[in-house]
């Protein structure tokens, strides 16, 4: 099942306290970026984030879920209606996220 634009808009509204949030549509799902680094995505209308140390620390009870078959597990984001929590979560994750890969020309 593909994610809906309405759910994406709901999550983006929750992330509105952050500057430099962007997304990319990929095969019916949405990849989410903060300052150019991927931190999570919307998969089957679930907001999943990478299981960085900070994310695990801030969400110790978060369920580990697969975004799609064959993928690495991600954490189901909690408190998605709490803008302050989402801001704190993404900002804490940022230093632990890998730099974007350079594209070959």
NORFENNOR-V738800 format. One record per residue. RES is the residue in one letter. OMEGA is omega in degrees with one decimal (999 if undefined). BURIAL is b if it has 16 or more other ideal C-beta (glycine too) atoms within 10 Angstrom, else e. D_FIRST is the distance of its C-alpha to the first C-alpha in Angstrom with 1 decimal. Layout:
BEGIN
res: {RES/RES}
omega: {OMEGA/OMEGA}
burial: {BURIAL/BURIAL}
d_first: {D_FIRST/D_FIRST}
END
This chain:
BEGIN
res: {X/X/X/X/X/X/X/X/X/X/X/X/X/X/X/X/X/X/X/X/X/X/X/X/X/X/X/X/X/X/X/X/X/X/X/X/X/X/X/X/X/X/X/X/X/X/X/X/X/X/X/X/X/X/X/X/X/X/X/X/X/X/X/X/X/X/X/X/X/X/X/X/X/X/X/X/X/X/X/X/X/X/X/X/X/X/X/X/X/X/X/X/X/X/X/X/X/X/X/X/X/X/X/X/X}
omega: {177.7/178.0/-178.9/176.2/179.0/178.7/175.5/-179.7/177.7/179.7/178.3/176.0/177.4/179.7/-172.8/176.0/-178.6/170.6/175.3/170.9/175.7/179.6/177.1/177.0/178.0/177.1/176.4/178.4/-175.6/173.5/-177.6/-176.9/171.4/-177.5/175.6/-179.8/179.9/179.5/-179.7/-179.8/175.7/-178.3/-178.4/-179.4/172.0/177.4/-178.8/178.0/177.5/-177.7/177.1/178.5/-179.5/-179.9/178.8/180.0/-178.0/-179.7/-174.4/-178.9/-176.8/177.2/175.0/-175.7/176.5/178.0/177.3/-177.2/179.0/-179.0/173.8/179.4/176.2/-179.8/174.8/-175.3/178.4/174.6/-174.2/176.2/-178.4/-177.0/179.9/178.1/-179.2/177.6/179.7/-179.8/-175.8/178.3/178.4/-179.5/-170.1/-178.1/-178.5/-178.0/179.5/174.1/175.8/178.5/177.3/178.2/176.8/-179.5/999}
burial: {e/e/b/e/e/e/b/b/e/b/b/b/e/b/b/e/e/b/e/e/b/e/b/e/e/e/e/e/b/b/b/b/b/b/e/e/b/b/b/b/b/b/b/e/e/b/b/b/b/b/b/b/e/b/b/e/e/b/b/e/e/b/e/e/e/e/b/e/e/e/e/e/e/b/b/b/b/b/e/b/e/e/e/e/b/b/e/e/b/b/e/e/b/b/e/e/b/e/e/e/e/e/e/e/e}
d_first: {0.0/3.8/6.6/9.2/12.7/14.2/13.0/14.2/17.4/17.9/17.8/20.0/22.3/22.7/23.5/26.0/29.0/28.4/29.5/27.9/24.2/22.2/18.6/17.2/14.1/13.0/10.4/8.1/9.0/12.6/15.5/18.2/21.9/25.2/28.3/26.6/25.4/21.8/21.5/17.8/14.5/11.5/8.5/5.6/8.6/11.1/14.2/15.3/18.7/20.8/23.1/26.3/29.5/29.5/25.9/26.9/30.2/28.8/26.0/27.7/25.7/22.2/19.8/19.0/15.4/13.8/11.4/10.3/12.5/16.0/15.9/18.6/18.1/17.8/18.9/17.0/19.0/21.3/23.2/20.7/23.0/26.1/26.7/29.6/27.8/25.0/27.8/29.7/26.8/25.9/29.6/30.4/27.7/28.9/32.0/30.1/27.5/28.3/29.8/27.7/28.5/31.0/30.0/32.5/34.3}
END
